[in-house]
């Protein structure tokens, strides 16, 4: 395929650039419809004159339609968009980048969505759909326990899972760690409940504060309700989690000023499972939380890490030093470019 694309580029160099641009316009209309021309031009960073030419063409081909609220994609347009997805991924070289990124971060499998979710939030939904696809490919039939972390990205994953994932499987979703203290809608308990609803599975809750003192930590481990969920986590088939920017996560969890100052001094850039990492991947701080630890991931058969956006590139790269080799990383081009910047193969 790559050789054929090279020949096409040599014979008709304008063909591929036009195809890329029209695909991007159609995809953005699909994500944001109904959307006006001015807003769409700003999102794609093109002039309204150029955009008018492309949208007029797409309208003549009956791929989009116009309403009083803005442009929308037609059923035919959606079919074309879905049919071209694999080809366009090859066209922009995403599969090559996936292999390169997997080598650089040292994991078995990488899946990349084109774009940057920092500026195109809808990409998070595409990444969530890839999590559903990966779980469907990995999880065996029968009983499966899936340990889940909280966070904004995980909220998108929860809505992307579907009942097909639950076919022939008895799914149990459990919080990977205690996390009360964050917004209710992005707590692991809430996300587990949504995943269970989406797939027809079950869920269990872990009602524990985000940060616990050493004096409180040990007694909580003996609580029957806590012990039952921890036992489920210990027998997890899979874990799905994200990675956060260190300082963003510290502030979101309302960590004290002295701790935030320490994270800044030690140049923390990423956070996962309550561990804060510097760019070299060294743990510079750890929140004493009950539940899954980074070291526990080695014994879990399937580990899926989902995180994207250029703003998270350094955080993802820092965490991947500790990620088990059998991790599936699902990310986007924005993060991939940051991670690969300066990498040598």
Beta strands, then each sheet from edge to edge (+ up, - down):
strand 1: 64-67
strand 2: 70-73
strand 3: 109-113
strand 4: 142-148
strand 5: 169-175
strand 6: 202-204
strand 7: 238-241
strand 8: 244-245
strand 9: 268-272
strand 10: 275-278
strand 11: 283-286
strand 12: 302-306
strand 13: 327-332
sheet 1: 1+ 2-
sheet 2: 3+ 13+ 12+ 7+ 4+ 5+ 6+
sheet 3: 8+ 9- 10+ 11-
end
